[in-house]
Amino acid sequence: MSKNIFLFILITILFSCFYSQKLFAQYQLKGIVTSAKKEPLSNASVKVKPIHQNKIVSYSFTNQNGLFTLELNKQSLDSLEIEISCIGYQTQKAQLKGLSFDNILIDLETTIHKLPEVRVKSNPVIEKKDTLSYTIKPFTQATDAVIGDVLKRIPGIEVTESGVIKFQGRAINRYYIEGLNLLDDKYNVANRNIPATSVEKVQILENHQPIKILDSVSFSNQAALNLILTDKARGRIIGRLKLGAGISPLLLDNEINPMKFNKNTQFINSYKYNNTGINYSDELTLLNSSNISSNFVSNTTENPLLSIPSANIPRTNTQRFLFNNSHTLTFNQLYKSKTDVNIKTNFDFIVDKQNQNNSNMNTIYFPNDTIQFKESQALNLEKILSRFFFTVEKNTKNYFFLNAFKIQYLKNRNFGQQNTTLNTTQSFLNNHISFLNNGNFINKKGSTLIVGNYQVSYSNMPQSLSILPGIYDSIFNFGNVYDELLQKLKIKTFYAGAELGLSRRFNNISFQNTVSANFTNQNFTSNLLKLYSGKYDSVSYNFNNQIDIHQYLITNTFSLSYKIRNAKVSLSVPVAYIDQKYQYTIKDTSNKRLFYNYNLSVQIPFTSRISTYLSSSLSTYYTSPYFSTNNTILSNYRMLQNNAGIFNNNKSFTNSLLINYKDALKIIFASIGVTQEKFTQPFIYNNLFIGNLSIMEALLFNNTNSSWNVGGRISKYFISLKTSLVLGLSYKRTENFQMNKNILSISNVNSLNINSTISSKIGSMIIDHSLQYQRILSGINQTLAPSFLLNQTISNSIVFSEFSYIKINVEQSYFKRPGATERNFFFIDLSFKRKLKNKKIDIEANWLNILNTNNFETLSFSANNRTQSFYVLRPAQAMLKVAFNF
């Protein structure tokens, strides 16, 4: 019922929006500005504003031929006047009423002005068609080291905690450096290494279509980001060598990151080592979620099924809680030939060792029971990642080709003590190797585009989890004490797919139809073993899985895009047929099904400043076949999971509305949006607890989880105050079905989130303040209890000159949960930086955790689960760093 209501509302909004295009239609005002001698005047300013007022309604500049074009709301013409000015000429004004829209002729008389001495303040944001250009210098503070520090302060741009860059609420689809795509999804490498002083401008390319040949065929509502470097940084090797050492205990923080960017060749390389708690491996995270989801089907992403439970990552500086010993190495090279062929090589290598000494208090709510237990961990975690990409791409207006080869090796080796009512020693091992080759091509034949893509991949992922001594004797060994419980599994996946289609444009309408076919072969084995009387034996047949899966998927996708004036509509409807064959140990089964998806998006700019995005999508997809195991797996020491051989076909239904406002002249950006999501699975887990052990058995059930999210964000830069301000507000409501001992319930989590950041320069002081506040209501069947969380940081930097500053940082973390006293934590940090006069050497001293706070706590919520995590923190530490810039 709610789905039909929403579709009715969506159709009504669409109709209203298209009607409003006529009601509030923007009409073009065209003309030419000439001198008294009828010579065209370029760069003349043309403004439209209310009569006798200074408020600008629309503005433009004449081109080299003296021509100008403006967009206006016809309803308000009677009260408007046009003003034309040009240096060396007299300003002229005229009322719009009665003027011809298509051919306004303006002649300016010359004049002589004796100008007093003036200081001109230019606007740091310039808008030209779909491109916004930010001049970096006004947004840069003396404390900014890399370009990522500056981006967080630029209005309209948002950088999430993971590093994802958003513009007006949407993630960017490309990150360019001087117009070239060197890093693909790893743009954290650029954000955290390119010096802020090496960037002159940041460009936002709105509605960016990264494939040039599709620019007039397939519309995009995402933006791209492009860095324009300074002349001094362009075409030469830049970077820095940093050496850092400290105490409590011996601390090291070293790095070298040479880079070079010019018209045809680019590279950025980096090696970093530290044991101070800085997580440099985050720089190598792949940030494009669409690529991650496509690789998930072929099982080429990091996806461990077994684990040792550990505390959640807290929202605070990693240098407070992360005990690490980490090496990261990355090489990224790009060469562009004279025929516009880009050849890229990207190599990453990580060796990351961490020690954790934390604990969790877990509370799980059911209507007939509340499960609560505390677990402590003393863990040693080791991760080794080696990844290589080789990409060949040609991207022109008439032809597109891309072939990408990827090989990756990942090893996780975790070991430690897990203390609850059971005291165990656990070890986890994951070895994952994968190969992937994928490509795309688009060729133009007359007015028709031939579109194709392909992918072939293979992955092998063996995992094991060992628990010493053996646990739950009555379940796993008939009540007899035994030495070890060992869960082993292996997943091998081969995937091959291809797609071919045609695309054509007729006036304002573009059509595309593609047919794709893919094949997946997956072999999954698992065995739960026990060490008893000196030998390993299988616990029982019920804990063994052996499945050979063959999956065929054929899809026909019809897409159309329609453009009327500035409004854009796109619709994609894939219709698919899936054939799955499962060969279990004692039986075979199959699943055949025809299904469809759709994706509808509408973009309507009401004015040059206000635009609206509406989208509605239905996605029916099947998870990786091994999720349909028919016997039990020990996922971790306190969870047994049985999927009962249920075919895991999921449905995701999403509707969203986003309204954006931007005024480049006043440097203000705002967005407000609402999103409804429904996610449906064909089963629900029935939980049964024996002590801390959760036995989860899948039962057939139309399991629909829903959420509503409404929020807004506004950012503004005040030129005269040298201040950036960001305010955000959101409310999210989620509902999830839960089952415990065959009793069904609904868990609710409702959260109100307020966040703000402000950065201001007052004389020689730089003040930065950030705040995140959450009010969370969580519980079962609308019986909700409130919790409160607050994190805020204030930094005060005193700049003595362009060569030195001192900075003090104060952080507060507060929370309160039902039935417990409030918890409040404070941290103080101090740093000093001095740049030698030749600006080639930086000397920096840091004193972190001055108060020597040695413990920390956080709260987290998920469905009917509340977790309070306790952390042992690093002691106060002092560091001295010397950086040589080149």
C-alpha positions in Angstrom: 0.0 0.0 0.0 2.8 2.4 1.0 4.6 1.6 -2.2 1.5 2.6 -4.3 1.1 5.8 -2.2 4.7 6.8 -2.8 4.4 6.1 -6.5 1.3 8.3 -6.6 3.2 11.1 -4.8 6.2 10.7 -7.1 4.0 11.0 -10.2 2.2 14.0 -8.7 5.5 15.7 -8.0 6.8 14.9 -11.5 3.7 16.4 -13.0 3.9 19.4 -10.7 7.6 19.9 -11.5 7.0 19.8 -15.3 4.0 22.1 -14.9 6.1 24.5 -12.8 8.6 24.6 -15.7 6.0 26.4 -17.6 4.7 28.4 -14.7 8.1 29.5 -13.6 9.8 29.1 -17.0 13.1 30.8 -17.5 13.2 33.0 -20.6 16.4 33.9 -22.4 17.2 37.6 -22.7 19.7 38.2 -25.5 21.5 41.3 -26.8 24.6 43.0 -27.9 26.6 45.8 -26.3 28.6 48.2 -28.6 30.4 51.5 -28.4 29.1 54.7 -30.0 31.2 53.7 -33.0 29.2 50.4 -33.2 32.3 48.4 -32.1 31.4 45.3 -29.9 32.5 45.6 -26.3 33.7 42.5 -24.6 33.6 41.8 -20.8 30.9 44.3 -20.2 28.9 43.6 -17.1 25.1 43.0 -17.7 23.0 42.9 -14.6 19.2 42.6 -14.0 17.8 43.8 -10.7 14.6 45.2 -9.3 14.0 48.9 -10.0 15.7 51.2 -7.4 17.2 48.2 -5.6 20.7 46.7 -5.5 19.6 43.0 -5.3 20.9 41.2 -8.4 18.4 38.8 -10.0 20.7 37.6 -12.9 24.0 38.7 -14.3 26.4 37.9 -17.2 29.3 39.3 -19.2 29.5 39.9 -22.9 31.7 37.7 -25.1 34.3 38.9 -27.6 31.6 39.8 -30.0 29.7 41.9 -27.4 26.9 39.3 -27.1 25.2 38.3 -23.8 22.5 35.9 -22.7 20.5 36.0 -19.5 17.8 33.7 -18.0 14.9 35.4 -16.3 11.5 34.6 -14.7 8.9 36.1 -17.0 6.5 36.7 -14.1 8.6 39.5 -12.6 9.6 41.4 -15.8 7.6 44.5 -15.0 9.5 45.3 -11.9 13.0 44.8 -13.3 15.6 46.9 -15.1 18.8 46.0 -16.9 22.1 47.7 -16.1 25.1 47.6 -18.5 28.6 48.8 -17.4 32.1 48.7 -18.9 35.3 50.2 -17.8 35.9 53.5 -19.8 32.2 53.8 -20.7 29.1 55.4 -19.1 26.7 53.0 -17.3 23.3 52.6 -18.8 20.0 51.4 -17.3 16.6 50.6 -18.9 13.4 49.0 -17.8 12.8 45.5 -19.2 9.1 46.2 -19.8 8.6 46.6 -23.5 12.1 45.4 -24.6 12.5 42.8 -27.2 13.9 39.6 -25.6 15.8 38.4 -28.7 17.7 41.5 -29.8 18.5 44.2 -27.2 20.9 46.8 -28.6 22.9 48.8 -26.2 25.3 51.6 -27.1 27.7 52.9 -24.4 29.3 56.4 -24.5 32.9 56.8 -23.5 33.8 58.6 -20.3 36.9 59.6 -18.4 37.0 58.8 -14.6 39.7 59.9 -12.3 39.8 56.8 -10.1 41.0 57.0 -6.5 43.3 54.3 -5.2 41.2 51.3 -4.3 41.8 47.7 -3.1 39.8 45.1 -5.0 38.6 42.0 -3.3 37.8 39.3 -5.9 35.3 36.6 -5.3 37.1 33.3 -4.7 34.3 31.3 -6.4 33.5 31.7 -10.1 30.7 29.9 -11.9 30.7 29.4 -15.6 28.0 27.1 -17.0 28.5 23.7 -15.3 31.9 24.6 -13.8 32.6 26.1 -10.4 36.1 27.3 -9.8 37.3 27.8 -6.3 40.5 29.9 -5.8 42.3 28.0 -3.0 44.2 30.8 -1.3 41.2 32.4 0.6 40.2 29.1 2.1 43.7 28.0 3.1 44.9 28.5 6.7 48.5 28.5 7.9 47.8 25.1 9.6 46.8 23.4 6.3 49.5 20.9 5.1 47.7 19.0 2.2 44.9 19.8 -0.1 42.5 17.5 1.8 42.8 19.9 4.8 41.5 22.7 2.5 38.7 20.8 0.8 37.0 20.2 4.2 36.6 24.0 4.5 35.3 24.8 1.0 31.5 25.5 0.8 29.5 23.0 -1.1 32.1 20.3 -0.8 31.9 17.6 1.9 34.6 15.1 2.9 33.3 12.2 5.0 35.3 10.4 7.7 36.3 7.7 5.2 37.5 10.3 2.7 34.6 10.2 0.2 34.1 13.6 -1.4 30.6 14.8 -2.0 29.3 17.9 -3.7 25.8 19.1 -2.8 25.1 15.8 -1.1 26.2 13.4 -3.9 29.5 11.6 -4.2 31.8 12.7 -7.0 32.3 10.3 -9.9 35.9 11.3 -10.9 38.9 13.0 -9.2 41.1 14.6 -11.8 44.5 16.2 -11.4 45.2 18.7 -14.2 42.4 16.9 -16.2 43.8 13.4 -15.9 42.4 10.5 -13.9 45.5 9.1 -12.3 44.1 7.5 -9.1 40.6 6.3 -10.0 38.9 5.4 -6.6 42.1 6.0 -4.5 41.9 9.8 -4.4 42.8 9.8 -0.7 46.3 9.4 -2.0 46.1 12.8 -3.6 44.1 14.4 -0.8 46.6 13.4 1.9 49.8 14.0 0.0 49.6 16.9 -2.5 50.7 20.1 -0.7 48.0 22.7 -0.2 50.5 25.3 -1.5 50.8 23.4 -4.8 47.1 23.8 -5.8 45.8 27.1 -7.3 42.2 26.1 -7.9 39.7 23.4 -7.3 37.1 22.9 -10.0 33.7 21.2 -9.6 32.4 19.9 -12.9 28.7 19.5 -12.4 26.6 16.9 -14.3 29.9 15.3 -15.4 29.8 12.5 -17.9 33.2 10.9 -17.6 32.8 9.0 -20.9 33.0 11.8 -23.5 31.2 9.9 -26.3 28.2 9.5 -24.0 28.1 13.2 -23.1 25.0 13.9 -25.2 23.4 10.5 -24.8 23.6 9.6 -21.1 23.0 12.2 -18.5 24.8 12.4 -15.2 23.7 14.1 -12.0 27.1 13.6 -10.3 30.0 16.0 -10.2 33.7 15.6 -10.8 36.5 17.3 -9.0 39.6 18.7 -10.8 42.8 20.1 -9.2 44.5 23.0 -11.1 48.1 23.3 -9.8 50.2 26.4 -9.5 52.8 27.1 -12.2 55.6 26.3 -9.7 54.2 22.8 -9.0 53.3 21.9 -12.6 55.8 19.9 -14.6 58.4 19.3 -11.9 59.0 16.8 -9.0 57.4 18.0 -5.8 56.8 16.3 -2.4 58.5 15.9 0.9 60.7 13.7 3.0 59.6 13.5 6.6 61.5 12.1 9.6 59.9 11.9 13.0 60.8 10.4 16.3 59.3 10.5 19.8 59.0 8.8 23.1 56.6 6.7 25.2 57.8 4.2 24.0 60.1 4.8 21.0 57.9 6.3 18.3 58.7 6.7 14.6 56.8 8.5 11.8 58.6 8.6 8.4 57.5 9.2 4.9 58.6 10.1 1.4 56.2 11.0 -1.4 57.6 12.3 -4.7 55.1 13.3 -7.3 55.0 15.0 -10.7 52.1 16.3 -12.8 52.2 17.7 -16.3 50.2 17.5 -19.5 51.1 14.0 -20.6 52.7 12.2 -17.7 51.8 12.0 -14.0 53.0 10.0 -11.1 52.5 10.1 -7.3 54.5 7.6 -5.2 54.6 7.2 -1.5 56.1 5.2 1.3 55.1 5.7 4.9 55.9 4.0 8.2 54.7 4.8 11.6 53.9 3.2 15.0 52.3 6.4 16.4 48.6 5.4 15.7 48.2 7.1 12.3 46.3 4.8 10.0 48.1 5.5 6.7 46.6 2.4 5.0 43.3 4.4 4.8 44.8 6.3 2.0 44.7 3.2 -0.3 40.9 2.5 0.3 38.8 2.2 -2.8 36.1 4.8 -2.4 33.7 4.1 -5.3 30.9 2.0 -3.9 29.6 1.0 -7.3 32.9 -0.7 -8.2 33.0 -2.4 -4.9 29.5 -3.9 -5.3 30.2 -5.1 -8.9 33.3 -6.9 -7.6 31.3 -8.5 -4.8 29.4 -10.6 -7.3 32.7 -12.2 -8.5 34.0 -12.4 -4.9 37.1 -10.3 -5.6 36.6 -7.9 -2.7 37.7 -8.4 0.9 34.9 -10.4 2.5 35.9 -12.6 5.4 33.1 -14.9 6.6 34.9 -15.9 9.9 36.2 -13.5 12.5 37.3 -12.8 16.0 34.9 -10.2 17.5 36.5 -6.9 18.5 35.5 -3.5 19.6 34.1 -1.0 17.1 36.3 1.8 15.9 35.6 4.9 18.0 35.0 8.4 16.6 38.2 10.1 17.8 41.7 10.6 16.6 43.3 7.2 15.8 46.5 8.3 17.6 44.6 7.9 20.9 43.6 4.3 20.6 45.5 2.6 17.7 48.6 0.6 18.7 50.1 -0.1 15.3 53.3 -0.8 13.3 52.4 0.0 9.8 54.2 0.1 6.3 52.3 1.5 3.3 53.7 1.7 -0.2 52.0 3.0 -3.4 53.2 3.7 -6.9 50.8 5.4 -9.4 51.9 6.2 -12.9 50.0 7.6 -15.9 51.2 8.2 -19.5 49.1 9.9 -22.2 50.1 9.3 -25.8 49.7 11.7 -28.7 46.7 9.6 -29.8 44.9 10.2 -26.5 45.6 6.7 -25.1 46.1 6.7 -21.3 48.2 3.9 -19.8 48.1 3.6 -16.0 49.9 1.3 -13.6 48.9 1.4 -9.9 50.6 -0.7 -7.2 49.8 -0.9 -3.5 51.5 -2.8 -0.7 50.5 -2.7 3.0 51.9 -4.5 6.0 49.8 -3.4 9.0 50.2 -4.8 12.5 47.9 -3.7 15.3 47.5 -4.6 19.0 44.1 -4.2 20.7 43.3 -4.4 24.4 39.6 -3.5 24.5 36.2 -4.9 25.7 32.5 -4.8 24.8 29.3 -4.8 26.8 26.7 -6.2 24.4 23.0 -5.8 25.1 20.5 -7.6 22.8 16.8 -6.8 23.2 13.9 -9.2 22.5 10.3 -8.8 23.8 10.7 -12.0 25.8 14.3 -11.7 26.9 17.3 -9.4 27.2 20.7 -10.9 26.5 23.7 -9.1 28.1 27.3 -10.2 28.2 30.8 -8.6 28.4 33.8 -9.7 26.5 37.4 -8.6 26.7 39.9 -8.9 23.9 43.7 -8.8 23.8 44.3 -9.2 20.1 47.3 -9.1 17.6 46.0 -8.3 14.1 48.2 -8.5 11.0 47.2 -7.5 7.5 49.2 -7.9 4.3 47.8 -6.5 1.1 49.4 -6.5 -2.3 47.4 -5.1 -5.3 48.3 -4.3 -8.9 46.3 -2.5 -11.6 47.2 -2.1 -15.2 44.7 0.0 -17.3 44.6 1.1 -20.9 42.0 3.7 -21.8 41.1 5.9 -24.8 38.4 8.4 -24.2 37.5 10.8 -27.1 34.2 12.2 -28.4 34.1 9.5 -31.1 35.5 6.4 -29.4 35.9 4.9 -26.0 37.9 1.9 -24.9 39.1 0.7 -21.5 40.7 -2.5 -20.4 41.7 -3.0 -16.8 43.6 -5.9 -15.3 43.8 -6.4 -11.5 45.5 -8.9 -9.3 45.3 -8.8 -5.5 46.6 -10.9 -2.6 45.2 -10.4 0.9 46.3 -12.1 4.0 44.7 -11.6 7.5 46.3 -13.3 10.5 44.7 -12.5 13.8 45.6 -14.0 17.2 44.6 -13.2 20.8 42.8 -13.8 24.0 39.0 -13.6 24.3 37.7 -13.5 27.9 34.1 -13.9 28.8 32.5 -16.6 30.9 34.7 -18.6 28.5 38.4 -17.8 28.4 39.8 -18.8 25.0 42.8 -18.3 22.7 41.7 -17.7 19.2 43.4 -17.4 15.8 42.0 -16.4 12.4 43.7 -16.9 9.1 42.4 -15.6 5.7 44.3 -16.0 2.4 42.5 -14.4 -0.5 43.9 -14.2 -4.1 42.0 -12.8 -7.0 42.5 -12.0 -10.7 40.2 -9.7 -12.7 40.1 -8.4 -16.2 37.3 -6.1 -17.3 36.8 -3.8 -20.3 34.4 -1.4 -22.0 34.2 -0.1 -25.6 31.9 2.3 -27.4 32.2 2.9 -31.1 30.3 5.5 -33.2 28.8 4.3 -36.5 27.0 7.3 -38.1 24.4 8.4 -35.5 24.5 5.0 -33.7 26.7 3.9 -30.8 27.8 0.3 -30.4 28.3 -0.4 -26.7 30.0 -3.4 -25.1 31.8 -4.6 -22.0 33.3 -7.8 -20.6 34.7 -9.2 -17.4 36.5 -12.4 -16.4 37.7 -13.1 -12.9 38.8 -15.8 -10.5 39.2 -15.9 -6.8 40.3 -18.3 -4.1 39.5 -17.5 -0.5 40.4 -20.1 2.2 39.8 -19.2 5.8 40.1 -20.8 9.2 39.2 -20.0 12.8 40.8 -21.9 15.8 39.5 -21.7 19.4 41.5 -23.1 22.3 40.4 -24.9 24.4 37.3 -26.4 22.9 34.0 -24.7 24.0 30.4 -25.8 24.6 31.3 -29.5 25.2 27.6 -30.5 25.2 27.0 -29.1 21.7 30.2 -30.1 20.0 31.6 -33.2 21.8 28.7 -35.0 23.7 29.6 -33.3 27.0 33.3 -34.4 26.9 36.1 -31.8 27.4 38.2 -31.4 24.3 41.2 -29.4 23.2 40.3 -27.3 20.1 37.5 -26.2 17.9 38.5 -25.5 14.3 36.3 -24.0 11.6 37.7 -24.3 8.1 36.2 -23.1 4.8 37.2 -22.4 1.2 35.5 -20.5 -1.6 36.6 -20.7 -5.2 34.8 -18.5 -7.7 35.0 -18.2 -11.5 33.0 -15.4 -13.2 32.7 -14.5 -16.9 30.3 -12.0 -18.4 29.8 -9.9 -21.6 27.4 -7.2 -22.8 26.6 -5.7 -26.2 24.1 -3.0 -27.2 23.1 -0.1 -29.4 22.5 3.5 -28.5 21.0 6.3 -30.6 19.7 9.8 -30.1 16.7 11.4 -31.8 16.5 15.1 -31.1 16.0 15.3 -27.3 15.5 11.6 -26.7 18.2 9.0 -26.4 17.6 5.2 -26.5 19.8 2.4 -25.6 19.3 -1.4 -25.5 21.9 -3.9 -24.3 21.9 -7.6 -23.8 24.2 -9.2 -21.3 25.0 -12.8 -20.3 27.2 -14.0 -17.4 28.2 -17.2 -15.8 29.3 -17.9 -12.3 30.8 -21.2 -11.0 31.5 -21.4 -7.3 32.7 -24.2 -5.1 32.2 -23.8 -1.4 33.4 -26.2 1.3 33.3 -25.9 5.1 34.1 -28.3 7.9 33.9 -27.9 11.7 36.6 -30.0 13.4 37.4 -30.8 17.0 40.7 -31.9 18.4 40.0 -34.7 20.9 42.3 -37.5 22.1 45.1 -36.2 19.9 43.3 -36.2 16.5 41.0 -34.0 14.5 37.5 -35.3 13.7 34.5 -33.6 12.1 32.0 -32.5 14.8 29.1 -33.9 12.8 27.6 -34.0 9.3 25.4 -31.0 10.3 28.5 -28.8 10.4 29.8 -29.7 6.9 29.0 -27.9 3.7 30.1 -28.9 0.2 28.3 -27.1 -2.6 29.1 -26.7 -6.3 27.1 -23.9 -7.8 26.4 -23.0 -11.5 24.6 -19.7 -12.1 23.5 -18.3 -15.5 22.2 -14.8 -15.8 20.8 -13.2 -19.0 19.7 -9.6 -18.9 18.1 -7.2 -21.4 18.3 -3.6 -20.4 16.3 -0.8 -22.1 17.3 2.8 -21.3 16.1 6.2 -22.4 17.1 9.7 -21.6 14.9 12.7 -22.3 15.9 16.4 -22.2 13.5 19.3 -22.4 15.0 22.7 -21.8 17.2 22.2 -18.7 15.2 19.3 -17.3 16.5 15.8 -17.7 14.7 12.4 -17.3 16.4 9.0 -17.5 14.8 5.6 -17.1 16.5 2.2 -17.2 14.6 -1.1 -17.1 16.6 -4.4 -16.9 14.7 -7.6 -17.4 16.7 -10.7 -16.3 16.4 -14.4 -16.3 18.5 -16.4 -13.7 19.2 -20.1 -13.6 20.9 -21.4 -10.5 21.9 -25.0 -10.0 23.2 -26.2 -6.6 24.9 -29.6 -6.2 24.9 -30.4 -2.5 26.6 -33.5 -1.0 23.4 -35.6 -0.9 20.9 -33.6 -3.2 20.7 -31.2 -6.1 18.4 -28.3 -6.3 17.8 -25.4 -8.8 16.2 -22.0 -9.0 14.9 -20.4 -12.2 13.3 -17.0 -12.2 12.4 -14.0 -14.4 12.6 -10.6 -12.7 12.9 -7.0 -13.5 14.5 -3.8 -12.0 14.1 -0.2 -12.8 15.9 3.1 -12.1 14.2 6.4 -12.7 15.9 9.7 -12.2 14.7 13.3 -12.8 16.7 16.5 -12.7 14.9 19.8 -12.8 16.6 23.1 -12.4 13.9 25.6 -11.4 16.4 28.5 -11.7 20.1 28.9 -12.1 20.4 28.5 -8.3 17.7 25.9 -7.4 17.7 22.4 -8.8 15.7 19.3 -7.8 16.7 15.6 -8.2 14.1 12.8 -7.9 14.9 9.2 -8.1 13.1 5.9 -7.7 14.7 2.4 -8.1 13.9 -1.2 -7.6 16.9 -3.6 -7.4 16.4 -7.3 -7.3 19.7 -9.2 -6.9 21.1 -12.5 -5.7 24.0 -12.5 -3.2 27.0 -14.6 -3.8 25.7 -18.2 -4.1 27.6 -19.6 -1.1 25.2 -17.7 1.1 22.7 -20.5 0.4 24.5 -23.1 2.5 22.3 -25.9 4.0 24.4 -26.7 7.1 25.8 -24.7 10.0 28.9 -22.5 10.1 30.7 -21.2 13.2 31.1 -17.5 12.2 32.9 -16.6 15.4 33.2 -18.1 18.9 29.7 -17.0 19.9 27.7 -17.4 16.6 26.4 -20.5 14.8 24.7 -19.7 11.5 22.6 -21.9 9.3 21.1 -20.5 6.1 19.0 -23.6 5.5 19.7 -23.7 1.7 17.4 -20.7 1.1 18.0 -18.9 -2.2 19.0 -15.4 -1.1 17.3 -13.1 -3.6 17.1 -9.6 -2.1 15.0 -6.6 -3.1 15.9 -3.1 -2.5 13.4 -0.3 -3.1 14.6 3.3 -2.8 13.0 6.7 -3.4 14.7 10.0 -2.9 14.2 13.7 -3.3 17.0 16.2 -3.2 16.7 20.0 -3.5 19.9 21.9 -4.0 20.6 25.7 -3.7 23.8 27.4 -4.7 24.8 31.1 -5.0 28.4 31.3 -6.2 28.4 35.1 -5.9 27.4 35.0 -2.2 29.3 31.7 -1.7 26.4 29.8 -0.1 25.4 26.2 -0.8 22.5 24.3 0.7 20.7 21.0 0.2 17.8 19.2 1.7 16.6 15.7 1.0 14.5 12.8 2.0 15.1 9.1 1.3 12.9 6.1 1.8 14.4 2.6 1.6 13.0 -0.8 1.9 15.1 -3.9 1.9 13.5 -7.4 1.6 15.0 -10.8 2.2 13.3 -14.1 1.8 14.2 -15.3 5.3 14.7 -14.3 8.9 17.1 -15.7 11.5 15.5 -17.3 14.5 17.8 -16.7 17.5 18.4 -19.1 20.3 20.9 -18.3 23.0 22.8 -20.8 25.1 24.9 -18.7 27.4 26.7 -16.3 25.0 26.3 -18.6 22.0 23.8 -17.4 19.5 22.4 -20.2 17.3 20.9 -18.5 14.2 18.7 -20.6 11.9 17.2 -19.2 8.7 13.4 -19.5 8.3 11.4 -18.6 5.2 9.9 -15.2 5.8 9.1 -12.1 3.8 11.6 -10.0 5.9 11.2 -6.3 5.0 13.3 -3.7 6.8 12.6 -0.1 6.2 14.1 3.3 6.9 13.3 7.0 6.4 16.0 9.6 6.3 15.5 13.4 6.1 18.2 15.9 6.3 19.8 19.1 5.2 23.1 20.9 5.0 24.1 24.5 4.5 27.6 25.9 4.0 28.7 29.5 3.7 31.9 31.4 3.3 32.1 35.0 4.7 34.8 36.8 2.8 35.1 39.8 5.0 35.2 37.7 8.2 37.5 35.0 6.6 35.1 32.4 8.0 33.7 29.1 6.8 30.5 27.7 8.3 28.8 24.4 7.9 25.5 23.3 9.6 23.9 19.9 9.1 20.7 18.3 10.5 19.3 14.9 9.8 16.7 12.5 11.3 16.7 8.8 10.5 14.1 6.1 11.4 14.7 2.4 10.9 12.6 -0.7 11.5 13.8 -4.3 11.4 12.2 -7.6 12.1 13.8 -9.8 14.8 13.0 -13.3 16.0 14.0 -15.0 19.2 12.7 -18.4 20.3 10.1 -18.2 17.5 8.7 -14.9 18.8 8.6 -12.1 16.2 9.3 -8.5 17.1 10.2 -5.2 15.5 13.3 -3.3 16.5 13.4 0.5 16.2 16.3 2.9 16.0 15.5 6.6 15.6 18.3 9.1 15.5 18.5 12.8 15.4 21.9 14.1 14.2 23.2 17.7 14.4 26.7 18.6 13.2 28.5 21.8 12.6 32.0 23.1 11.7 33.3 26.6 11.8 36.7 27.9 10.8 37.6 31.5 11.2 40.7 33.7 11.1 40.7 36.6 13.6 43.8 38.6 13.4 46.7 36.2 14.1 44.4 33.5 15.5 42.8 30.6 13.6 39.8 29.1 15.4 38.3 25.8 14.3 35.3 24.1 16.0 33.5 20.9 15.1 30.5 19.3 16.8 28.5 16.1 16.3 25.4 15.5 18.5 23.2 12.4 18.4 20.0 11.7 20.2 19.1 8.0 19.7 15.9 6.2 20.6 16.2 2.4 20.4 14.2 -0.5 21.6 11.6 -3.2 20.7 8.0 -2.8 19.5 8.0 1.0 20.0 9.2 0.7 23.6 12.1 3.1 23.1 14.8 4.4 25.5 16.9 7.5 24.8 20.7 7.8 24.6 22.8 10.9 24.0 26.2 11.2 22.3 28.3 14.4 21.9 31.7 14.8 20.3 33.3 18.2 19.8 36.7 19.6 19.1 38.0 23.1 19.3 41.4 24.2 18.0 43.1 27.6 18.5 46.1 28.3 16.5 48.2 31.5 17.0 50.1 32.4 13.9 53.3 34.3 14.7 54.2 34.8 11.1 54.0 33.0 7.8 56.8 30.8 9.1 55.5 29.6 12.4 52.4 28.9 14.6 51.4 27.2 17.8 48.2 25.2 18.1 46.2 23.8 21.1 43.5 21.3 20.5 40.8 20.3 23.0 38.4 17.4 22.4 35.4 16.3 24.4 33.4 13.0 24.1 30.2 12.6 26.1 27.4 10.0 26.2 24.6 8.9 28.4 22.6 5.7 28.1 19.5 4.5 30.0 20.1 3.2 33.5 23.7 4.4 33.7 25.7 7.4 34.7 26.9 9.8 32.1 30.4 9.4 30.7 32.6 12.3 29.8 36.2 12.3 28.4 38.6 15.1 27.6 41.8 15.3 25.6 44.3 18.1 25.1 47.0 18.2 22.4 49.6 20.8 21.7 51.7 21.4 18.6 54.2 23.9 17.3 55.5 24.3 13.7 58.3 26.4 12.3 59.1 26.8 8.7 62.6 27.9 8.0 62.9 31.1 5.9 63.8 29.2 2.7 60.5 27.4 3.1 62.2 24.1 2.3 62.4 22.7 5.8 59.5 22.4 8.4 60.2 21.6 12.0 57.2 20.3 14.0 56.8 19.3 17.6 53.7 17.5 19.0 52.5 16.7 22.5 49.4 14.4 22.3 47.1 13.4 25.2 48.6 15.9 27.6 46.1 14.8 30.3 47.3 11.2 29.9 43.8 9.9 29.6 44.2 6.1 29.7 40.7 4.8 28.9 37.8 5.7 26.7 34.2 4.5 26.0 31.7 4.8 23.2 28.2 3.6 22.3 27.0 2.1 19.1 23.6 0.8 17.9 22.5 -1.8 15.4 18.9 -3.0 15.1 18.1 -4.6 18.5 21.8 -4.5 19.7 23.4 -1.9 21.8 27.2 -2.1 22.3 29.2 -0.1 24.8 32.9 -0.4 24.0 35.8 0.2 26.3 39.3 1.1 25.1 42.8 1.2 26.6 44.4 4.3 25.2 47.9 5.2 24.3 49.8 7.2 26.9 50.9 10.8 26.4 53.4 11.0 23.6 55.8 13.6 22.3 57.1 13.8 18.8 59.6 15.9 16.9 59.4 15.9 13.1 61.5 17.4 10.4 60.2 17.6 6.8 62.3 18.5 3.8 60.1 19.9 1.0 61.1 19.6 -2.6 
